[in-house]
Amino acid sequence: MVVSLHQAIYADPFFQDHARGWHWYERQEQAPGDREQDVLDSVEKTNPSPQSPTELIKSYRKELESRLHRAWVYPTPQNLRAYQEIQQDLMNRSKVFATVWMQNVYQHPELDHTLVYPVNQQARHIQNDLEKQQAHQTIQDLSKSYGLFFFFSSDCPYCHQFAPIVKRFAQTYGWEVVAISVDGGSIAEFPNAQVDNGVFEAWNVKALPSLFAVNPATKEAIPIAYGLTALDEMENRIMTLTEARS
């Protein structure tokens, strides 16, 4: 008996189910997250003994590198797919980690570093203004226990450029300045400068100009500037060095 093609198509369930595609290309549908769990399961199966999270991550990384190396040396579709699957799994897990991280930050403000270091432009301006005010008050308060020793030479062009900055700093924060001329010459901003009496050598000062914050009570001398230094840099150095000693 000869069976027509029409009869064969309607008689055989294989052909009747053609809408699902050729069966040798069919793949089992997976719920979201199943593939990622399969990847982790496969890693755990290669190490049957119980593993800590750290050990599991090491095994996971080893599997990731192994698939990458295999795909690179033998770039078959199957090897590339195996690596792509674990790479996708890694990206998905990173996304979940980031999402839960932010959920914690939103629910626990004490974990939000942007409250201390804001990223909002307006908030940053406010924070900068507050920090400047605090720094100004701190440096001004230090003038009660510290003074400045300014070492210069009359034939040093950098000293003549630095002297106005030192004077402006002293006027801004109320610091007393003792200007010391290492060569006996003068400088316009500090006409009453003292001639060095051996302090320059005793302190082993090796650069001009040099500026030190000195506490007369404790004899502590903190180097603030070697060479020509900007005003804001002096402020930052004083804040940093004094905080380190507090």
C-alpha positions in Angstrom: 0.0 0.0 0.0 1.4 3.4 -1.0 1.0 6.1 1.6 0.8 9.6 0.2 2.9 12.4 1.7 -0.3 14.1 2.8 -1.4 11.0 4.7 2.0 10.6 6.3 2.0 14.1 7.6 -1.4 13.9 9.2 -0.8 10.3 10.5 2.6 10.8 12.2 2.7 12.8 15.4 6.2 13.8 14.5 5.0 15.8 11.5 1.9 17.0 13.4 4.2 18.6 16.0 6.3 20.4 13.4 5.4 23.9 14.8 7.8 23.2 17.7 10.7 22.9 15.3 12.9 20.0 14.3 13.1 17.7 17.4 16.9 17.3 17.3 17.1 21.1 17.8 14.7 21.2 20.7 15.8 22.4 24.1 14.2 21.9 27.4 12.6 25.2 28.6 14.1 26.5 31.9 12.7 28.8 34.5 14.6 32.0 35.1 17.6 31.3 37.2 17.7 27.6 36.5 20.7 27.8 34.2 22.6 29.8 36.7 21.9 27.3 39.4 22.9 24.5 37.1 26.3 26.2 36.6 26.8 26.4 40.4 25.6 22.9 40.8 28.1 21.6 38.3 30.8 23.4 40.1 29.7 21.9 43.4 29.5 18.4 41.9 33.1 18.5 40.8 33.9 19.0 44.5 31.6 16.7 46.4 33.0 17.5 49.8 31.2 20.4 51.6 32.8 23.7 50.7 32.9 27.1 52.4 31.8 30.1 50.4 35.4 31.0 49.9 36.2 27.5 48.6 33.2 27.5 46.4 34.2 30.8 44.8 37.7 29.4 44.2 36.1 26.4 42.5 33.8 28.6 40.5 36.8 30.8 39.3 38.7 27.6 38.4 35.7 26.4 36.3 35.4 29.8 34.7 39.1 29.9 33.7 39.0 26.3 32.6 36.1 27.0 30.2 37.8 30.1 28.9 41.0 28.3 28.2 39.2 25.4 26.5 37.3 27.8 24.3 40.4 29.8 23.5 42.5 26.8 22.5 39.6 24.8 20.9 37.1 27.5 19.8 34.3 25.1 18.9 30.6 26.3 19.2 30.1 24.0 22.1 33.2 25.3 24.0 32.3 28.9 23.3 28.8 28.3 24.5 30.0 26.6 27.7 32.1 29.6 28.5 29.4 32.1 27.5 26.9 30.4 29.8 29.2 30.6 32.8 30.1 34.2 31.9 26.4 35.1 31.7 25.9 33.4 35.1 28.7 35.5 36.6 27.1 38.7 35.2 23.7 37.7 36.6 25.1 37.0 40.0 26.9 40.3 40.0 23.7 42.0 39.1 21.9 40.3 42.0 24.7 41.2 44.4 24.6 44.9 43.3 20.8 45.0 43.7 20.8 43.6 47.2 23.7 45.9 48.0 21.7 48.9 47.1 18.6 47.6 48.9 20.7 47.4 52.1 22.0 50.9 51.5 18.5 52.3 51.0 17.2 50.6 54.2 20.3 51.4 56.3 21.4 55.0 55.7 24.5 54.5 57.9 25.9 52.3 55.1 25.4 55.0 52.5 28.8 56.6 51.9 27.2 59.3 49.7 25.9 60.9 53.0 29.6 61.5 53.9 30.9 62.0 50.3 27.8 63.2 48.4 27.7 62.8 44.6 24.9 65.3 44.1 26.4 68.5 42.7 24.5 70.8 45.1 25.2 68.6 48.1 28.9 68.6 47.2 29.0 72.4 47.1 27.4 72.5 50.5 29.9 69.9 51.8 32.8 71.8 50.4 31.7 75.0 52.0 31.3 73.3 55.4 34.7 71.7 55.1 36.3 75.0 54.3 34.6 76.6 57.3 35.7 73.8 59.5 39.3 74.0 58.2 39.4 77.8 58.6 38.2 77.5 62.2 40.7 74.7 63.0 43.7 76.6 61.5 42.6 79.8 63.3 42.4 77.9 66.6 45.9 76.5 66.0 47.2 80.1 66.0 46.7 80.1 69.8 49.4 77.5 70.3 51.5 77.7 67.1 53.4 80.3 65.2 55.3 80.3 61.9 59.0 80.3 61.3 59.7 81.6 57.8 63.3 80.9 56.5 64.3 82.9 53.5 67.3 84.4 51.7 67.3 87.9 50.2 68.8 86.6 46.9 66.3 83.8 46.5 63.6 84.7 43.9 61.3 81.9 45.2 61.5 83.4 48.7 60.3 86.8 47.3 57.4 85.0 45.6 56.5 83.0 48.6 56.7 85.8 51.2 53.3 87.4 50.1 51.6 84.0 50.5 53.0 83.6 54.0 51.9 87.1 54.9 48.4 86.5 53.5 48.1 83.2 55.4 49.1 84.9 58.6 46.6 87.7 58.2 43.8 85.3 57.3 44.3 83.0 60.3 45.8 85.3 62.8 49.2 83.5 63.0 52.3 85.2 64.2 55.3 85.0 61.8 59.0 85.0 62.8 60.9 85.7 59.5 64.5 84.5 59.6 67.0 85.7 57.0 69.7 83.1 56.5 72.0 85.6 54.6 71.3 88.7 56.7 69.3 90.4 53.9 65.8 91.7 53.9 62.5 91.0 52.2 59.7 93.5 51.6 56.8 91.7 53.3 58.8 91.2 56.6 61.1 94.2 57.0 61.8 93.3 60.7 63.1 89.8 59.9 65.7 88.4 62.3 69.1 87.3 61.2 69.6 83.5 61.6 71.4 82.7 64.8 72.0 79.0 64.0 68.5 77.7 63.9 68.6 77.1 60.2 71.5 74.7 60.6 70.3 73.2 63.9 67.0 72.3 62.3 68.8 70.9 59.3 66.7 73.0 56.9 67.8 72.0 53.4 65.5 74.1 51.1 64.6 77.8 50.7 62.1 79.1 51.3 61.0 77.0 54.2 58.0 77.4 56.6 57.5 75.7 59.9 54.6 75.7 62.4 56.2 75.9 65.8 54.7 75.4 69.2 56.7 77.5 71.7 55.5 75.5 74.7 56.4 72.0 73.4 59.2 73.1 71.1 57.5 71.1 68.4 58.3 72.2 64.8 56.1 70.9 62.0 57.3 71.5 58.4 54.6 73.2 56.4 56.3 74.1 53.1 59.6 73.5 51.4 59.9 75.8 48.3 57.2 77.9 46.7 53.9 76.6 47.9 50.3 77.7 47.2 48.1 78.9 50.0 45.5 76.1 49.7 48.3 73.6 49.8 49.7 75.1 53.0 46.2 74.8 54.5 45.9 71.2 53.5 49.3 70.4 54.9 48.7 72.0 58.2 45.3 70.2 58.6 47.0 66.8 57.7 50.1 67.2 59.8 48.3 68.5 62.9 45.6 65.8 62.7 48.3 63.1 62.5 49.7 64.5 65.8 46.4 64.8 67.6 
